[in-house]
Amino acid sequence: MALSLCWSANKSYDYTICLLLNNCLTTTAFQFPFEQICLLFILLHIDLSYGSVSWSLATTPAVFGKDIELHCNLDDNTTLTNHRHWSKGDNVNVLVVNGKTVNDTKYSEKLDKAKRTSILTITSLEPGDVNVPYTCQHGFHTYKKVLNMTVENFEYHPSSNNTIFKLVDDHILFLMKFEKVFPLPACRASIGLTHPNEKRDEKELKKEMMVEIQSNQEKVEQHFKSEVSRLSARIDSVEFDNANILEKNASLHKENRLLKEEIENTGRRATDAMQLSNWNEQYSRKKNVKIFDFPEKRGEKLPHNFLNEIGKLDVNIDQSEIVAAHRIPGKPGKPRPILVKFLRMESKIALLRNRKLINEKLEVRISDDVTRLNQGLLNRLYLHEDVTSACVNCRGLSETVKRIDIFTKYKDLYDITILVDTHSTSEKEKQWLHEWGYVGKFSSYSSKSRGVAILFKNTFEFKIHEETIDLMGNFIILDITIQDYRITLAAIYGPNNDDPVFFENIKHKISHYGNSSIVVAGDWNVVQDYDMDTLHYRSENNPQSKAKIHEVMHELDLLDIWRQQHPFDNRYSWRGPNHKQSRLDYFMITSDIEAFVVSSDIGISYRSDHSPVLINLRFSSQIRGKGTWKFNNSLLRETEFIEKVKGDIKTVIEEYESDPSMDIETEDKQFNISYQLLWDMIKMKVRGSAISFSSFQKKEGNKKEKELLYKISLLDEKLLENNLPSVYQEREGIELELKILREKNVKGIITRAKARWQVEGEKGSNYFCNLEKKHYTEKIIPKLILEDETEITDPSSIRNEQKHCARTRKDQTLGLVGLAVFVVVAGVFVGGFILGIIIKECNICRGLR
C-alpha cells in the first residue's frame, strides 16, 4: 500500500491530516495492517488539533541600546515538552532552539513553566532588530508577527546633544541639536516659572532674566579677580624662589670653580708623582731587554738556548753577564716573550748593536724593556693615526642642501659617521650613498621618521664580515675588522617610549657575533644618570628601559666612555622646549678597548637640536702624504685672484724677455729662454699663486667658523648658569650665521663631488666607479725596493726615499713635474689657470703595493 501524508493550515493555525490511499493497496512496498494506519491517523490528529501560541513585547518602553524581552505565551492545551523554536525575518533565520542560541552574545531563551511562557531576550536593541517579523513555534504551533517600532513602546535616547545659549540684545538665542532620537521630543522652555504653564508678562520675564544674567556676570568677575590675585601672588612667590635659586646657583658655580681648580692641582701633583714613579720604574729596567717570537719549547733552558743561537752569528755574550731570563705573558697564539736582565749595561748595549742581524737571521724582535707610559709615548712618536668617529641625531635629511652640507661636514672630519633619525627610504639609499661618495649602510623606514646610517670615509681601511639591518629603521649592527681588530659596531635609535624589549633584542643580536670588543653608539632616548645628565626635568623618563640598559651593560661589559672620562661634568647632547636639556646620545664600549680611546667629547650642535658625540680610537700607524693638488676653478670668479694672476704673468714675461725696453706686442717679444721653458715658468708661478690664495681663503673661513663655534660654546655655558631667553636667541642667531657661512661652500662642494649630477638625475658613472680606487690601502706604499734591491718598510724611511727620489730627478731635468694648466688670455697678456697636475713616476724607484 502506498500512502502520503499532507498537512494543511487554516487561518486559526489548526492542522488537519489527510491520508490518501492510492489504488495500489496491494503493493508490497507498504504492507501495514489497516488498523495500524487508522491508529496512526488518530494519534497525529489528536496531538496537532489542540493548543495555540502567541508572543508579545514584554519590555516597555523598549530603549535602543538596552535589552528587551519577547514573551511567547502557551495556552493550557499546549504540551510543555514539545520543541521550542524562535526565528526572525521572512526567511526564517533561526535564533534559538530549546534554549540553545546561534549567537549567545545577542540572543538567549528560557522557559518559565509556571507561567507557561518562552522568554526570548534580545541584547542591546539595535535598529535592525525592529520592523521585522519574529516567529514563535512550539511543537507544530506557530505564531508570527512583526515587531513594529511605535511611539508608545519604543524610545531612542540621543547619544549627544549640542546646546547653544546666547543673549543677543534683548533676545535669548537657544539652540539644541539632537542626533538619533525617537520619538520626536516635545520641547518647552521656561525661565523663573514655578509652574511651566504659568503665563508671565514679556517685560517682566526680560527683567528677571537680565537680573539673573548680571548676577552671574558679577560672580564670574569676582571669581576671575580672585584667580588673578591668587596667580599674581604665586608668580611673586615663584620669582622670589627663582632669585634664591639663582643666588644659590652662583654660589655653587663659584664652589664648583674652586673644586675644579683643586682637582687640577691634585691632577698636576698626581701627574708629577706618576712621572717620578715611571722614572723610577724605567730606571729599574734600564739593563733589561725583551725578545719576541723566539720559539718556545718544552723543557727549554734559558738563556742557554738563546745564547747558543746568537753565538752562531758571531755574537758572543757570556752567560755570566745575564742575571735572569724567563718568559712573560704575551699574546695568545704566539710564543711568550723572553725578559732578560743583564749584569752590566755594556753587555746589553753589545746585544742591541747586533739587533738588526739577530732579528733578520733568527726572525725574532729585540726591543728595550720600557714601561707602559714610555711605550705609549713611543707609539705616539710613530704618529699613529686615530680612528675618529662621530654620532649625531640629524633630525631628518630629506632636504637636499641640508643633507649635502651635513655629509660634507662629517665625511672630511671623521672616519666613521653614525647618523640617526635620517628619515631615509630604501628608494633614496642609492642616491644618498652616491652623494656621500663611498661605502655606507642604511636602515630605512620612512621619509618622516626613524632611519639609521653608518657611513665610512673613503680613505678608511675596514672589512665588514656580517651585518644585521633593522627593517623598522632603528638599528644597524656590523661585524667589522678595523686595522686588524675585529669588533662589533652597532648604531641604534632608541624608542621614545619606555620599551625595555628593544634593548633586550639589541643585546641578543650583538651577542650573536661573539666578538669581545663592542662599540655601540646612537640616540638612546634614555639618560644614564638622572641627576648628572638632565636639566629642568620634572620626572625621570623611561625607567624600565634605563634598568634594562644597565643590565645589558653588565652582561656585555659595556661602559659609557664619555662619563668614564668626564665623571663630574654636566654637559648635554639634546636641548628641548622649556629649556630642557639631557644627555641622550653617547658611545658605549667594552672595557677591553678602553685603553685605545684617545678622547671622547660632545661637539657643538649644527642644524639639529642634538649635539654630536665624538670618540677617537688609536689602533695602528700609517703615514699619509699630502696627496694630489687640484685647481679650484671657483677662483675664476674671484676678481682679486684674477688680478693677481695677471700680475704674475706680467712679472714672468718681464723677467725672461731679451730686451725689456722694446715696446712691442707680447706675441712679438723675444725671450732668453725657450717658449716651452717660459710656458713651464708661467705655470709654476700661477700654481704657486693659486695655492697661496686658496690657502688664505681656507684659513680665513676656518678662522671665522672657529670663532662662531667658540661663541656658541660660551653661550652653552651661560645657559647652564642662567636660562635666559635672550641667550637662546643670541645662540640661534650665531648658529644661523654659521649655517649661512657653510652654505656658501655647498654649491662648490656639490660641483666638486659631482653630487649635482645625482641630484638632477644624471649619474657620473666614471667618477663614482673610480671612487672605489681611492681606498686607503691603495694610497699607501707599505714596502719600497731601492735601486740596490734593498727593501724598506718603515713609513718614515719610505717618505724620505720618495723625497730624495723627487729631488734627484728634478736635478736631472727641469721638467720632472709637468703642470697642465688651462690658460685664459686676459688683455694682451697670457693668463694661465691650473686644472690638474700630472706627476711622472720616478724611474729609479719601484713601489710595491
VEXZA-876709 format. One line per 8 residues: number of its first residue (from 0); their letters; for each residue x, y, z of C-alpha. Coordinates in steps of 0.25 Angstrom, whole numbers. Example, Ala and Ser with C-alpha at 12.3 -4.5 7.8 and 13.67 -1.06 7.14 Angstrom:
BEGIN
0) as) 49/-18/31; 55/-4/29
//
This chain:
BEGIN
0) malslcws) 0/0/0; 5/14/-4; 1/26/5; 5/40/6; 2/50/18; -1/64/15; -3/76/25; -12/88/22
8) anksydyt) -13/100/31; -25/109/32; -26/123/38; -27/118/52; -14/111/51; -21/97/53; -15/86/45; -22/74/39
16) iclllnnc) -16/62/33; -21/55/21; -18/41/18; -18/38/3; -19/23/0; -15/20/-15; -21/9/-23; -9/1/-21
24) ltttafqf) -13/-4/-7; -7/-18/-10; 7/-12/-13; 18/-20/-6; 26/-7/-2; 16/-4/9; 9/-15/15; 3/-9/28
32) pfeqicll) -10/-14/34; -21/-4/32; -24/-4/47; -10/2/50; -11/12/39; -24/17/46; -18/17/59; -6/26/54
40) fillhidl) -16/36/48; -24/37/61; -11/39/69; -6/50/60; -19/57/59; -21/58/74; -7/64/76; -8/74/65
48) sygsvsws) -22/79/66; -22/85/80; -14/97/87; -9/110/82; 3/120/84; 5/135/83; 16/145/86; 17/160/91
56) lattpavf) 27/171/94; 29/170/110; 39/181/111; 32/195/111; 37/205/107; 48/197/99; 60/206/99; 70/205/88
64) gkdielhc) 84/200/93; 77/192/105; 72/178/106; 57/175/103; 49/162/104; 39/156/95; 29/146/103; 23/134/95
72) nlddnttl) 10/130/103; 5/116/102; -9/112/105; -13/101/115; -15/91/104; 0/92/99; 9/82/103; 22/88/110
80) tnhrhwsk) 31/77/106; 30/80/91; 41/87/83; 42/102/85; 47/110/73; 49/125/71; 53/131/57; 54/144/51
88) gdnvnvlv) 50/150/37; 42/145/25; 54/135/22; 52/128/36; 66/131/41; 67/122/53; 71/129/66; 68/119/78
96) vngktvnd) 64/105/78; 61/99/92; 69/109/99; 81/107/90; 85/120/82; 93/122/70; 98/135/75; 100/135/90
104) tkysekld) 104/150/91; 91/154/84; 80/145/87; 76/136/99; 64/128/103; 58/121/115; 45/114/119; 36/119/130
112) kakrtsil) 28/107/133; 20/113/144; 15/124/134; 15/115/122; 24/125/115; 36/124/106; 44/137/108; 54/142/97
120) titslepg) 64/152/101; 70/162/91; 83/168/96; 86/183/93; 74/186/84; 78/192/70; 70/198/58; 72/185/51
128) dvnvpytc) 64/177/61; 51/185/59; 41/185/48; 44/171/44; 35/158/47; 38/149/59; 33/135/59; 30/127/72
136) qhgfhtyk) 28/112/69; 24/101/80; 23/87/74; 14/89/62; 8/102/67; 14/115/61; 11/130/63; 18/140/54
144) kvlnmtve) 17/155/56; 25/168/52; 32/175/64; 27/189/60; 34/202/65; 23/210/71; 23/223/79; 16/217/90
152) nfeyhpss) 26/205/92; 40/210/87; 50/220/91; 63/224/84; 71/233/94; 81/243/88; 96/239/90; 100/254/90
160) nntifklv) 94/268/89; 100/281/85; 94/293/93; 96/308/89; 91/318/99; 93/333/95; 88/346/99; 86/355/87
168) ddhilflm) 81/369/91; 68/366/98; 66/353/92; 70/339/96; 76/330/86; 75/316/90; 79/304/80; 79/290/84
176) kfekvfpl) 83/279/74; 79/264/76; 85/253/68; 77/239/66; 65/242/75; 51/235/75; 40/239/77; 42/254/73
184) pacrasig) 43/261/86; 33/272/91; 42/284/95; 38/294/105; 46/306/111; 43/314/124; 50/324/132; 47/327/146
192) lthpnekr) 33/320/146; 28/312/158; 19/304/148; 22/302/134; 8/306/129; 8/319/137; 8/331/128; 16/343/130
200) dekelkke) 18/357/125; 29/358/114; 35/371/120; 35/364/134; 42/352/128; 53/360/121; 55/368/134; 57/355/143
208) mmveiqsn) 66/349/132; 75/362/132; 76/362/147; 80/347/147; 90/349/136; 96/361/143; 97/353/156; 104/342/149
216) qekveqhf) 113/352/142; 117/358/155; 120/345/161; 129/342/149; 136/355/150; 139/353/165; 144/339/162; 153/344/151
224) ksevsrls) 159/355/160; 161/345/171; 168/335/162; 177/347/156; 180/351/170; 184/337/174; 192/335/162; 199/348/164
232) aridsvef) 203/344/178; 208/331/173; 216/338/162; 223/347/172; 226/335/181; 232/327/169; 240/340/165; 245/340/179
240) dnanilek) 249/326/179; 256/327/166; 264/339/171; 268/330/183; 271/319/173; 280/328/164; 287/333/176; 290/318/181
248) naslhken) 294/315/167; 304/326/166; 310/321/180; 310/307/175; 317/311/162; 328/318/170; 329/306/179; 330/297/166
256) rllkeeie) 341/306/160; 349/305/173; 347/290/173; 351/289/158; 364/297/162; 367/288/174; 364/276/164; 374/282/154
264) ntgrratd) 384/284/165; 382/270/170; 383/265/156; 397/272/154; 402/266/167; 397/252/163; 404/254/149; 417/258/155
272) amqlsnwn) 416/246/165; 413/237/153; 425/243/145; 434/241/157; 429/227/159; 430/224/144; 444/229/144; 448/220/156
280) eqysrkkn) 442/208/149; 449/211/136; 462/212/144; 460/199/150; 458/193/135; 470/200/129; 478/187/128; 466/179/122
288) vkifdfpe) 463/175/108; 451/167/103; 452/157/92; 439/154/84; 436/142/75; 447/133/80; 442/118/78; 437/113/91
296) krgeklph) 440/98/94; 436/89/106; 448/88/116; 456/99/109; 468/105/117; 468/120/117; 477/127/114; 486/116/109
304) nflneigk) 477/113/97; 477/127/92; 492/130/94; 495/117/86; 487/123/74; 493/137/74; 507/130/76; 505/124/63
312) ldvnidqs) 504/138/57; 517/142/64; 510/150/75; 517/145/87; 511/149/101; 516/141/113; 504/135/121; 510/140/134
320) eivaahri) 506/154/129; 492/150/130; 485/152/144; 472/145/140; 464/141/128; 450/136/127; 437/136/119; 426/147/122
328) pgkpgkpr) 411/146/118; 409/150/103; 398/150/92; 390/137/90; 395/128/79; 410/133/79; 422/130/87; 423/137/100
336) pilvkflr) 433/148/100; 446/146/108; 451/156/118; 466/157/120; 473/165/131; 488/168/129; 498/169/140; 505/181/133
344) meskiall) 500/192/123; 511/189/113; 506/175/111; 492/180/108; 498/190/98; 506/179/91; 493/171/89; 486/183/84
352) rnrkline) 497/187/74; 495/174/67; 480/174/68; 477/176/53; 486/164/49; 479/155/60; 465/160/56; 467/156/42
360) klevrisd) 474/143/43; 466/137/55; 453/144/51; 451/150/65; 450/164/70; 458/170/81; 454/183/88; 457/191/100
368) dvtrlnqg) 449/188/113; 441/201/115; 429/204/124; 415/205/119; 415/220/119; 428/221/112; 423/211/102; 411/220/99
376) llnrlylh) 420/231/97; 428/223/87; 415/219/80; 411/234/79; 425/237/73; 422/227/62; 410/236/58; 399/226/60
384) edvtsacv) 387/230/52; 374/231/60; 361/225/57; 351/236/58; 336/235/59; 324/244/61; 310/240/64; 298/251/63
392) ncrglset) 283/251/62; 282/260/50; 266/261/51; 264/257/36; 272/259/23; 261/259/13; 265/274/9; 276/273/-1
400) vkridift) 284/285/3; 284/281/18; 288/267/14; 300/270/6; 304/280/16; 303/270/27; 310/260/18; 322/269/15
408) kykdlydi) 324/274/29; 325/260/35; 332/252/24; 344/261/23; 346/260/39; 343/246/43; 346/232/38; 332/227/43
416) tilvdths) 320/235/43; 307/230/50; 295/237/47; 281/234/53; 267/240/50; 271/241/36; 257/240/30; 263/231/19
424) tsekekqw) 255/222/10; 260/209/3; 257/217/-11; 267/228/-7; 278/220/-1; 286/219/-14; 285/234/-17; 290/237/-3
432) lhewgyvg) 301/227/-4; 306/234/-17; 305/248/-10; 313/242/2; 324/237/-8; 328/224/-2; 323/212/6; 311/213/15
440) kfssyssk) 300/205/22; 286/209/23; 274/205/32; 262/212/26; 247/213/30; 240/225/24; 243/240/19; 236/245/32
448) srgvailf) 242/237/43; 253/228/48; 265/223/40; 280/220/43; 292/221/35; 307/217/37; 316/224/27; 331/222/25
456) kntfefki) 342/231/20; 347/228/6; 362/227/12; 358/218/23; 362/203/24; 352/193/29; 345/180/25; 331/176/28
464) heetidlm) 329/161/31; 314/161/34; 303/171/36; 289/172/43; 280/183/38; 266/186/44; 255/188/35; 248/198/44
472) gnfiildi) 259/208/43; 264/206/58; 278/200/57; 290/194/49; 300/184/55; 313/181/47; 323/170/50; 335/178/45
480) tiqdyrit) 350/178/45; 358/191/47; 373/191/46; 374/176/50; 364/178/61; 351/171/60; 339/178/67; 324/178/67
488) laaiygpn) 320/192/63; 305/196/66; 297/209/63; 284/210/69; 272/220/70; 265/216/83; 249/217/84; 243/230/91
496) nddpvffe) 234/221/99; 238/212/111; 242/199/103; 252/190/110; 249/179/100; 256/187/89; 269/187/97; 268/173/101
504) nikhkish) 267/170/86; 279/178/83; 287/170/93; 283/157/87; 287/162/73; 300/167/78; 303/155/85; 301/147/72
512) ygnssivv) 314/151/67; 322/147/78; 333/158/78; 339/162/91; 341/177/86; 328/184/84; 325/199/81; 310/204/82
520) agdwnvvq) 306/218/78; 294/226/76; 282/233/81; 277/224/93; 266/233/97; 270/229/111; 279/236/121; 289/228/130
528) dydmdtlh) 288/237/142; 276/246/145; 284/256/153; 296/257/145; 290/256/131; 277/264/131; 274/279/133; 260/284/136
536) yrsennpq) 253/271/136; 241/269/145; 242/254/146; 251/242/141; 247/237/127; 247/222/123; 251/216/136; 249/202/131
544) skakihev) 258/204/118; 269/210/127; 269/198/136; 270/189/124; 281/197/118; 289/195/132; 286/180/131; 291/180/117
552) mheldlld) 304/188/121; 307/178/132; 305/166/123; 313/171/111; 323/178/119; 320/192/113; 323/205/119; 319/220/116
560) iwrqqhpf) 333/225/111; 329/240/112; 325/238/126; 337/230/129; 346/241/125; 337/253/130; 332/247/143; 328/261/149
568) dnryswrg) 324/269/136; 310/273/133; 308/274/118; 296/271/110; 294/266/95; 280/270/94; 272/283/96; 257/283/96
576) pnhkqsrl) 245/292/99; 244/299/113; 259/300/114; 260/285/116; 274/278/113; 279/264/115; 290/255/110; 283/245/101
584) dyfmitsd) 294/242/91; 306/234/95; 316/223/92; 317/210/99; 329/202/98; 335/189/105; 346/191/115; 356/183/106
592) ieafvvss) 357/195/96; 356/206/107; 371/207/106; 370/210/91; 361/222/94; 369/235/92; 358/244/95; 343/246/95
600) digisyrs) 335/258/94; 321/265/92; 322/274/80; 314/287/76; 300/285/70; 298/289/56; 285/288/48; 279/280/59
608) dhspvlin) 275/280/74; 285/269/77; 300/271/78; 309/261/72; 317/251/81; 331/248/77; 341/238/80; 356/235/76
616) lrfssqir) 362/221/76; 376/218/72; 380/205/67; 391/205/56; 401/214/49; 401/219/35; 407/232/30; 399/239/19
624) gkgtwkfn) 405/249/9; 398/262/4; 392/255/-8; 390/262/-21; 387/277/-23; 375/281/-32; 372/294/-37; 359/300/-31
632) nsllrete) 352/306/-43; 343/315/-33; 355/324/-32; 352/329/-46; 340/337/-40; 350/344/-30; 354/357/-36; 365/359/-26
640) fiekvkgd) 371/345/-31; 370/349/-46; 377/362/-44; 388/354/-36; 390/344/-47; 391/355/-58; 402/362/-50; 409/348/-48
648) iktvieey) 409/346/-63; 414/360/-66; 425/358/-56; 430/345/-62; 430/351/-76; 437/363/-72; 448/354/-65; 451/346/-77
656) esdpsmdi) 449/355/-89; 462/359/-96; 460/374/-97; 451/379/-87; 452/393/-93; 445/389/-106; 430/393/-106; 424/383/-115
664) etedkqfn) 413/373/-115; 414/361/-106; 414/351/-117; 426/358/-124; 435/359/-112; 448/351/-111; 452/343/-99; 465/338/-94
672) isyqllwd) 459/324/-91; 451/315/-100; 436/316/-101; 434/303/-95; 442/307/-83; 435/320/-82; 422/313/-82; 426/304/-71
680) mikmkvrg) 431/316/-62; 417/323/-64; 410/310/-60; 419/309/-48; 417/324/-44; 401/323/-46; 401/309/-38; 408/316/-26
688) saisfssf) 399/328/-26; 386/319/-27; 391/310/-15; 395/322/-6; 381/329/-10; 373/317/-7; 381/314/6; 378/328/11
696) qkkegnkk) 363/327/7; 362/314/15; 369/319/27; 360/331/28; 348/323/26; 353/313/37; 356/324/46; 342/330/45
704) ekellyki) 336/317/47; 344/314/59; 340/328/65; 326/325/63; 327/311/69; 335/317/81; 323/327/83; 313/316/83
712) slldekll) 321/308/93; 321/321/102; 307/323/101; 304/308/104; 312/310/117; 303/322/120; 291/314/118; 296/304/129
720) ennlpsvy) 297/316/139; 285/324/135; 274/320/125; 270/334/119; 262/335/106; 272/346/101; 283/336/102; 275/325/94
728) qeregiel) 272/336/83; 287/340/83; 291/326/81; 281/323/70; 286/336/63; 300/331/63; 296/317/59; 289/323/47
736) elkilrek) 301/331/43; 309/318/44; 299/312/35; 300/323/25; 315/322/25; 315/308/22; 304/308/11; 313/318/3
744) nvkgiitr) 322/306/1; 311/296/-2; 310/300/-17; 324/297/-19; 324/285/-11; 313/279/-20; 321/282/-32; 334/276/-27
752) akarwqve) 327/263/-22; 319/263/-35; 307/261/-26; 299/271/-35; 298/260/-45; 292/251/-36; 282/261/-30; 278/265/-45
760) gekgsnyf) 277/251/-49; 290/249/-57; 300/239/-52; 314/242/-52; 318/227/-55; 333/229/-57; 334/237/-45; 327/228/-35
768) cnlekkhy) 333/215/-41; 347/222/-39; 343/225/-24; 346/210/-21; 360/212/-25; 362/223/-14; 362/213/-3; 373/215/7
776) tekiipkl) 380/203/5; 383/207/-9; 388/220/-6; 400/216/3; 413/209/0; 415/199/11; 429/194/4; 439/200/-5
784) iledetei) 450/193/-13; 462/202/-15; 472/202/-27; 481/193/-19; 470/183/-17; 469/187/-2; 455/186/4; 450/197/14
792) tdpssirn) 436/196/21; 437/208/31; 427/218/27; 437/230/30; 448/224/22; 439/221/11; 435/236/11; 449/241/12
800) eqkhcart) 453/232/0; 441/238/-8; 446/252/-5; 461/248/-9; 456/242/-22; 448/254/-26; 460/264/-23; 469/255/-31
808) rkdqtlgl) 460/254/-43; 458/269/-42; 473/272/-43; 474/263/-55; 463/271/-63; 455/284/-61; 442/277/-66; 441/266/-55
816) vglavfvv) 428/271/-51; 419/275/-63; 408/284/-59; 396/284/-69; 389/298/-68; 377/304/-75; 381/318/-79; 371/329/-81
824) vagvfvgg) 377/341/-89; 374/354/-81; 376/366/-89; 389/365/-97; 396/356/-86; 395/341/-86; 388/336/-73; 389/322/-68
832) filgiiik) 379/315/-59; 383/301/-54; 373/290/-56; 381/278/-52; 395/272/-49; 402/260/-56; 412/254/-47; 423/246/-54
840) ecnicrgl) 428/234/-48; 442/233/-42; 449/223/-51; 459/219/-40; 449/215/-30; 438/204/-31; 427/204/-21; 421/190/-17
848) r) 406/191/-13
//
